Amino acid sequence: MELGNPIDYRAVWDRKPGLRAVYRDIYQRILAETVPGPILELGGGSGNFKEFAPDAVSSDILFVPWLDVVCDAQRLPFADGTFANVVMVDTLHHVENPVHAMAETARVLRRGGRLIFCEPAITPVSGMFYRLFHREPVDMSVDPIQSGAISADKDPYDSNQAIPTLLVGRSRERLAGILPGLRLTRLEWFSFLAYPLSGGFQEWSLLPAAAARPLLTLEWRLRRVFGRLAAFRLLAVYEKQE
C-alpha cells in the first residue's frame, strides 16, 4: 500500500501490534533523553508520540485533528526559548533544508535544552534494504548542508533517507561549525531485525508481537558491536549550549 497521509499511517499503526512495539521502544528511548520542561514534537503526523507524552505540543506541516499546531519545521511559530525539548521521529529526512530546521529548533530551545531525533540509519546492511524495499530514496551523494532552499510548494512526503546519516557522519564537523550552539552529546546506531521484520508502515509484517520486546532488548545490547554495520536506526541528542 502506498501511504498518502497521516490518517493512512494511523490506520496501519492500529492494525500492527509489532510495529507499535518497535515505535514504543523508540519513543521511550527519546523520552529518557529529555530534560524537565515542555516538549515540542515536529512531524507529529499520525499522532502516536502523544500516547507516550500527552503534554507535548505536537505539530506537523499537514493538518490532522489530533495534533496541536500546523507549522513548517523551518519556520516555527514560537518565541525564542519556549521549549526544553524538541523531538522528531522520521521527520528530518523529509525537510528541504535540515540545517535551517535545526537552527530553528535551537532558537526555540532553552539553554541546556535538547533536540532529539530518531531517523533512518544508512549502514552497509540497512542501505541495501532501504534501497530495495522502501519507497523513499537513499542518496548518499548529496551535500546535506546545502540540501535545498525553502519553498512553499514542496511535497511534504519528498525525502532522502540518507540526510540524517550524512549530518551525523561525514558532515558532522561542518554542521558543528554552522550551528555551534548545538552540541551532539549522544549518538546511537541501533535496530537490526525488529524494524525491517515489522514491515514499517506497509501492510505486511513478519514480526510477532510477542517476539518484539525480547528482540528489541537484545538488539539494544548488541548495538555497540553491530551498529555501524547493520543498524536501521540512529538516535541523536543535541544540547543547546548558549
SERO-4910 file (N, C-alpha, C, O; in steps of 0.05 Angstrom, whole numbers):
BEGIN
 pado doro    nc1    nc2    nc3   cac1   cac2   cac3    cc1    cc2    cc3    oc1    oc2    oc3
  Met    A     17    -24      0      0      0      0     17     25      0     36     27     16
  Glu    A     12     44    -17     25     70    -17     10     88      2    -13     94     -2
  Leu    A     24     96     23     11    114     42     11    142     33     31    152     21
  Gly    A    -11    156     37    -13    183     27    -16    205     47    -12    228     40
  Asn    A    -24    199     72    -28    219     92    -27    207    119    -27    183    122
  Pro    A    -26    224    140    -24    214    167    -47    195    176    -43    178    193
  Ile    A    -71    199    164    -93    182    170    -87    153    161    -94    134    176
  Asp    A    -75    150    138    -67    123    129    -47    110    148    -50     87    155
  Tyr    A    -27    126    157     -7    116    175    -20    107    202    -13     87    213
  Arg    A    -39    123    211    -52    117    237    -68     91    235    -69     76    254
  Ala    A    -80     86    212    -96     62    208    -77     37    209    -84     17    221
  Val    A    -54     40    196    -35     17    196    -25     13    225    -23    -10    234
  Trp    A    -19     35    239    -10     33    267    -30     18    284    -22      1    300
  Asp    A    -55     23    280    -76     10    296    -77    -20    290    -85    -36    307
  Arg    A    -70    -29    266    -72    -56    258    -48    -73    264    -49    -98    263
  Lys    A    -25    -61    271      0    -76    273     13    -74    301     27    -55    306
  Pro    A      8    -93    319     20    -92    346     50    -93    345     63    -81    363
  Gly    A     62   -108    326     91   -109    325    103    -82    319    124    -74    330
  Leu    A     91    -68    300    100    -41    294     98    -22    318    116     -6    323
  Arg    A     75    -24    332     72     -7    356     94    -13    376    103      5    390
  Ala    A    102    -38    379    123    -45    398    149    -32    390    164    -23    407
  Val    A    155    -33    364    180    -21    354    181      9    360    201     19    369
  Tyr    A    159     23    354    159     52    359    156     59    388    166     80    397
  Arg    A    143     42    404    142     46    433    170     47    444    177     63    461
  Asp    A    187     28    435    215     28    443    229     54    436    244     64    452
  Ile    A    225     64    412    237     89    403    228    112    420    244    128    429
  Tyr    A    201    114    424    191    137    440    201    136    468    207    157    479
  Gln    A    203    113    480    213    111    507    242    119    509    250    131    529
  Arg    A    258    112    489    286    120    489    289    150    485    307    162    497
  Ile    A    272    161    469    272    190    465    265    204    492    278    223    500
  Leu    A    243    195    504    235    208    529    256    205    551    258    223    568
  Ala    A    271    184    551    292    180    571    314    201    567    329    206    586
  Glu    A    316    213    544    337    233    538    328    261    543    344    280    542
  Thr    A    302    266    548    292    293    551    300    304    578    306    289    597
  Val    A    300    330    580    305    344    605    278    355    615    259    358    599
  Pro    A    275    362    640    249    372    650    241    398    635    257    415    630
  Gly    A    215    399    629    204    422    615    188    414    591    186    391    584
  Pro    A    176    434    578    158    429    555    172    416    531    195    422    525
  Ile    A    157    400    517    167    385    494    151    394    469    127    395    469
  Leu    A    166    399    447    154    404    421    161    381    403    184    374    400
  Glu    A    141    368    391    145    347    372    141    359    344    121    371    338
  Leu    A    160    355    326    158    363    298    153    338    281    164    317    286
  Gly    A    135    342    261    128    319    244    112    298    259    116    274    256
  Gly    A     93    308    275     77    290    291     59    271    276     51    250    286
  Gly    A     52    279    251     37    261    233     14    246    245     -7    258    251
  Ser    A     18    220    249     -4    203    258    -10    205    288    -29    192    297
  Gly    A      5    222    302     -2    228    330      5    207    350     -5    208    372
  Asn    A     23    188    343     29    166    362     45    175    386     42    163    407
  Phe    A     63    194    383     80    203    405     63    213    428     71    211    451
  Lys    A     40    225    422     23    237    442     13    216    462      6    222    484
  Glu    A     12    190    453      4    169    471     24    166    494     17    157    516
  Phe    A     49    173    489     70    170    509     78    196    523     89    196    545
  Ala    A     72    218    510     78    245    521     54    263    517     55    280    500
  Pro    A     32    258    531      7    272    526      9    302    529     -8    317    517
  Asp    A     28    312    544     30    341    547     48    355    526     50    379    526
  Ala    A     60    339    508     77    350    487     59    367    468     36    360    463
  Val    A     72    388    457     59    403    435     67    389    409     90    390    401
  Ser    A     47    376    397     52    360    373     45    376    348     23    387    346
  Ser    A     63    377    329     59    393    305     66    377    280     80    357    281
  Asp    A     55    387    258     62    376    231     56    397    211     41    416    216
  Ile    A     67    394    187     62    413    166     34    409    153     24    427    140
  Leu    A     22    385    158     -4    379    148    -24    379    171    -17    370    193
  Phe    A    -49    388    166    -69    387    187    -81    360    191    -89    346    171
  Val    A    -81    351    215    -97    328    224   -109    335    251    -96    349    267
  Pro    A   -133    326    258   -147    337    281   -135    330    308   -141    344    327
  Trp    A   -118    310    309   -107    303    336    -81    317    342    -70    313    364
  Leu    A    -71    334    324    -47    350    330    -54    377    341    -77    386    340
  Asp    A    -34    391    353    -38    416    366    -32    440    348    -46    461    350
  Val    A    -13    438    330     -3    460    314      3    451    286     14    429    282
  Val    A     -4    467    267      5    463    239     27    483    233     23    507    235
  Cys    A     51    473    227     73    491    221     95    477    206     96    452    207
  Asp    A    112    492    193    136    482    179    159    482    199    163    501    213
  Ala    A    173    459    201    196    457    219    217    478    213    234    484    231
  Gln    A    217    490    189    236    510    182    227    539    189    243    558    186
  Arg    A    202    541    198    191    568    205    173    564    230    149    565    228
  Leu    A    185    560    252    170    553    276    156    578    288    169    599    291
  Pro    A    130    577    294    115    600    304    117    603    334     96    607    347
  Phe    A    141    600    345    144    601    374    166    621    381    185    625    366
  Ala    A    164    633    405    184    652    414    210    637    421    210    613    427
  Asp    A    232    653    421    258    642    430    256    630    458    243    641    475
  Gly    A    268    606    461    270    594    487    244    584    499    241    582    523
  Thr    A    225    576    482    199    567    491    200    539    503    186    533    522
  Phe    A    217    522    491    216    493    498    241    483    511    263    494    506
  Ala    A    238    463    527    261    449    539    271    427    520    295    419    521
  Asn    A    253    416    503    260    394    485    245    397    459    222    406    458
  Val    A    259    390    437    246    387    411    253    359    402    276    351    402
  Val    A    232    344    394    236    316    386    225    312    358    206    325    349
  Met    A    238    294    343    230    287    316    234    257    312    254    246    320
  Val    A    215    244    300    217    216    292    210    214    263    188    220    254
  Asp    A    229    205    247    225    202    218    215    228    205    197    227    188
  Thr    A    227    250    213    219    276    203    241    291    188    236    302    166
  Leu    A    265    291    199    286    308    188    293    301    159    301    318    144
  His    A    290    275    152    298    268    124    277    276    104    280    273     80
  His    A    255    288    113    234    299     95    238    330     91    225    341     74
  Val    A    254    342    107    257    371    107    275    381     84    296    369     80
  Glu    A    266    402     70    282    412     48    310    421     57    330    414     46
  Asn    A    311    437     78    336    448     89    338    440    118    330    455    136
  Pro    A    349    416    123    350    406    151    367    423    169    362    425    193
  Val    A    388    437    159    404    454    176    388    478    185    390    486    208
  His    A    372    489    167    354    511    176    335    501    197    329    516    216
  Ala    A    324    478    193    305    467    214    319    463    240    307    468    261
  Met    A    344    454    240    358    450    265    365    477    278    364    480    302
  Ala    A    370    498    261    374    524    272    349    535    285    350    548    306
  Glu    A    326    529    273    301    538    285    296    523    311    286    536    330
  Thr    A    302    498    313    299    484    338    317    496    360    309    499    383
  Ala    A    342    503    352    360    516    371    348    542    381    351    549    404
  Arg    A    335    557    363    324    583    371    302    579    392    300    595    411
  Val    A    284    559    388    262    556    407    269    540    432    252    538    450
  Leu    A    293    530    433    302    515    457    313    534    478    325    554    471
  Arg    A    309    526    503    322    540    525    351    531    526    359    510    515
  Arg    A    367    547    540    395    538    545    395    512    561    380    510    581
  Gly    A    410    493    552    410    466    564    388    448    553    387    425    561
  Gly    A    371    459    536    350    443    524    362    424    503    385    426    495
  Arg    A    345    405    494    355    384    477    338    381    452    313    382    452
  Leu    A    352    377    429    340    367    405    346    338    403    369    329    404
  Ile    A    325    321    401    328    292    400    314    282    375    290    287    372
  Phe    A    328    268    358    314    256    335    322    227    331    345    220    336
  Cys    A    303    212    321    307    184    312    300    183    283    278    190    275
  Glu    A    319    173    267    316    173    238    327    148    226    341    132    240
  Pro    A    322    143    200    335    120    187    365    123    188    376    144    184
  Ala    A    378    100    194    407     99    193    415     84    168    405     62    163
  Ile    A    433     95    152    442     82    128    469     69    133    490     83    135
  Thr    A    469     43    135    493     27    140    495      7    117    477      5    101
  Pro    A    517     -8    116    520    -28     94    497    -47     92    489    -54     70
  Val    A    486    -56    115    463    -75    114    437    -60    109    422    -68     91
  Ser    A    431    -40    125    406    -27    122    403    -12     95    381    -10     84
  Gly    A    425     -2     85    424     13     60    414     -4     37    398      5     21
  Met    A    421    -30     37    411    -48     16    381    -52     19    366    -51     -1
  Phe    A    372    -56     44    344    -60     49    328    -35     41    307    -37     27
  Tyr    A    337    -12     50    322     13     44    320     18     14    299     26      4
  Arg    A    342     13      0    342     17    -29    324     -2    -44    311      5    -64
  Leu    A    322    -27    -34    307    -48    -48    277    -48    -41    260    -54    -57
  Phe    A    272    -43    -15    245    -49     -5    230    -25      6    207    -27     15
  His    A    242     -1      7    229     22     18    224     42     -4    240     46    -22
  Arg    A    201     55     -3    193     72    -25    208     99    -25    208    112    -46
  Glu    A    220    107     -3    234    132     -1    263    129    -11    275    108     -5
  Pro    A    274    148    -26    301    145    -37    323    147    -16    319    158      5
  Val    A    346    137    -24    370    139     -8    392    149    -27    401    135    -45
  Asp    A    400    174    -23    421    186    -40    443    197    -22    441    218    -11
  Met    A    465    181    -20    487    188     -3    506    208    -16    525    217     -4
  Ser    A    500    216    -41    518    234    -56    512    264    -50    528    281    -57
  Val    A    489    270    -38    482    297    -34    498    310    -12    510    297      5
  Asp    A    498    337    -12    510    352      9    487    361     28    471    378     20
  Pro    A    485    349     52    462    356     69    462    384     80    442    394     89
  Ile    A    486    397     79    488    425     88    475    443     68    465    465     75
  Gln    A    476    436     43    464    452     21    442    436      7    442    434    -17
  Ser    A    424    425     23    405    405     12    380    417      0    363    402    -10
  Gly    A    377    443      1    353    454    -12    345    481      0    349    486     24
  Ala    A    332    497    -16    321    522     -7    293    516      5    283    494      3
  Ile    A    281    536     17    255    533     29    234    543      9    235    566      1
  Ser    A    216    526      2    195    533    -17    168    527     -6    165    510     12
  Ala    A    148    541    -17    121    537     -6    106    514    -19     86    505     -8
  Asp    A    116    503    -41    101    483    -56    114    456    -55    107    438    -71
  Lys    A    133    451    -38    146    425    -36    126    404    -26    110    410     -8
  Asp    A    126    380    -37    111    358    -28    123    349     -1    146    342      0
  Pro    A    107    350     21    118    343     47    128    314     49    142    307     68
  Tyr    A    120    297     30    130    270     30    155    265     14    166    243     15
  Asp    A    165    286      0    191    283    -13    212    278      9    210    289     31
  Ser    A    232    263      3    251    256     24    277    246     12    279    240    -12
  Asn    A    297    243     30    322    229     24    330    217     51    339    231     69
  Gln    A    327    191     53    333    177     78    362    179     87    368    174    110
  Ala    A    379    187     69    408    189     75    415    214     92    436    215    105
  Ile    A    397    234     92    404    260    104    414    258    133    435    268    139
  Pro    A    399    245    151    408    244    179    435    230    182    452    240    198
  Thr    A    439    209    168    465    195    169    488    213    160    509    213    172
  Leu    A    483    228    139    504    247    129    509    269    149    532    277    153
  Leu    A    488    279    162    491    301    181    508    293    206    524    308    215
  Val    A    503    268    216    518    260    239    544    245    232    560    238    249
  Gly    A    548    241    206    571    227    197    591    245    184    605    261    198
  Arg    A    594    245    157    615    259    144    612    289    146    632    304    142
  Ser    A    588    299    151    583    328    153    582    338    181    575    361    186
  Arg    A    589    321    200    586    328    228    602    353    236    591    370    250
  Glu    A    627    354    228    644    377    236    634    403    223    634    424    235
  Arg    A    626    401    197    616    425    184    591    435    197    587    459    201
  Leu    A    573    417    205    548    424    218    554    437    245    541    457    252
  Ala    A    574    427    259    581    439    285    592    467    281    588    485    298
  Gly    A    605    473    259    615    500    254    592    519    247    594    543    253
  Ile    A    572    509    234    549    525    226    530    530    250    519    552    252
  Leu    A    527    510    266    509    512    290    525    506    315    521    485    328
  Pro    A    543    524    323    559    519    346    544    518    372    553    507    392
  Gly    A    519    529    372    503    528    396    490    501    401    478    497    423
  Leu    A    491    483    382    481    456    386    504    436    386    519    434    367
  Arg    A    506    422    408    528    403    411    517    374    411    499    368    427
  Leu    A    528    357    394    519    329    394    531    315    418    555    312    421
  Thr    A    513    307    436    522    295    461    519    264    462    531    251    478
  Arg    A    502    254    444    498    225    444    489    216    416    473    230    403
  Leu    A    500    194    406    493    183    380    493    153    383    513    141    389
  Glu    A    470    141    377    467    112    379    458    101    352    441    112    339
  Trp    A    471     79    344    463     65    320    451     38    329    465     22    342
  Phe    A    426     34    323    412     11    335    390      1    316    385     13    295
  Ser    A    377    -21    324    355    -33    309    364    -48    285    372    -36    265
  Phe    A    365    -75    286    376    -91    265    355   -109    252    356   -112    227
  Leu    A    337   -121    267    318   -140    256    289   -132    261    272   -135    243
  Ala    A    283   -122    285    255   -117    292    241    -98    272    219   -103    263
  Tyr    A    255    -76    266    242    -56    248    238    -68    220    215    -67    210
  Pro    A    258    -79    206    252    -90    179    232   -112    180    216   -115    162
  Leu    A    233   -129    201    213   -151    202    185   -141    207    166   -154    199
  Ser    A    183   -118    220    156   -106    225    143    -97    199    118    -94    198
  Gly    A    159    -92    178    148    -82    153    143    -52    153    131    -41    134
  Gly    A    150    -38    175    145    -10    177    116     -4    174     99    -19    185
  Phe    A    109     16    159     81     24    155     69     12    130     49     22    119
  Gln    A     81    -10    120     68    -26    100     48    -45    113     48    -48    138
  Glu    A     31    -58     97     10    -75    108     22   -101    120     10   -112    139
  Trp    A     44   -111    109     54   -137    118     72   -134    143     82   -113    149
  Ser    A     75   -157    157     93   -158    180    102   -187    184     86   -205    181
  Leu    A    128   -190    190    139   -216    197    147   -216    226    162   -235    235
  Leu    A    138   -197    242    146   -194    270    123   -201    288    105   -184    290
  Pro    A    123   -224    301    101   -230    320    103   -210    344    125   -204    353
  Ala    A     80   -201    353     80   -181    374     95   -192    399    108   -176    413
  Ala    A     92   -217    405    104   -229    429    135   -229    427    148   -230    448
  Ala    A    145   -230    403    174   -231    399    187   -203    399    212   -201    401
  Ala    A    171   -182    397    182   -156    392    199   -146    416    222   -138    412
  Arg    A    188   -147    440    203   -137    463    229   -151    468    249   -137    471
  Pro    A    230   -178    470    257   -190    474    276   -185    451    300   -182    456
  Leu    A    266   -183    427    284   -178    404    295   -149    406    319   -145    401
  Leu    A    278   -130    413    287   -102    416    308   -100    438    327    -85    436
  Thr    A    303   -114    460    322   -113    482    349   -124    474    370   -113    481
  Leu    A    349   -147    460    374   -159    451    388   -141    431    413   -137    433
  Glu    A    373   -129    413    386   -111    393    400    -87    407    422    -80    399
  Trp    A    387    -76    427    400    -53    441    426    -61    454    445    -46    454
  Arg    A    426    -85    465    451    -94    478    473    -99    459    497    -98    466
  Leu    A    466   -105    434    486   -111    414    494    -87    396    509    -90    377
  Arg    A    483    -64    403    487    -41    385    516    -33    382    524    -24    361
  Arg    A    532    -36    403    560    -28    402    576    -46    383    595    -37    371
  Val    A    567    -71    380    581    -90    363    573    -87    334    590    -87    316
  Phe    A    546    -85    329    536    -87    302    525    -60    291    517    -59    268
  Gly    A    524    -39    308    511    -15    300    520     -3    273    503      2    256
  Arg    A    545      2    271    555     16    247    554     -2    222    556      8    199
  Leu    A    551    -27    226    549    -46    203    520    -50    194    515    -52    170
  Ala    A    502    -53    214    475    -63    207    452    -47    218    429    -55    214
  Ala    A    456    -25    231    434    -10    244    415      1    223    423     10    202
  Phe    A    389      0    230    368     12    214    360     39    225    345     54    212
  Arg    A    369     45    249    360     70    262    384     84    275    403     71    284
  Leu    A    382    110    276    401    125    292    385    144    311    365    155    304
  Leu    A    396    147    335    385    165    355    406    186    361    428    179    370
  Ala    A    399    212    356    418    234    361    407    253    382    383    260    381
  Val    A    424    261    400    416    280    421    435    304    419    460    301    422
  Tyr    A    424    327    414    439    353    413    430    370    437    407    370    444
  Glu    A    449    383    449    443    401    472    450    430    465    471    435    454
  Lys    A    432    448    472    437    476    467    456    487    487    452    485    511
  Gln    A    477    499    477    499    509    494    497    538    502    510    546    521
  Glu    A    482    554    487    482    582    493    454    594    489    450    618    493
***
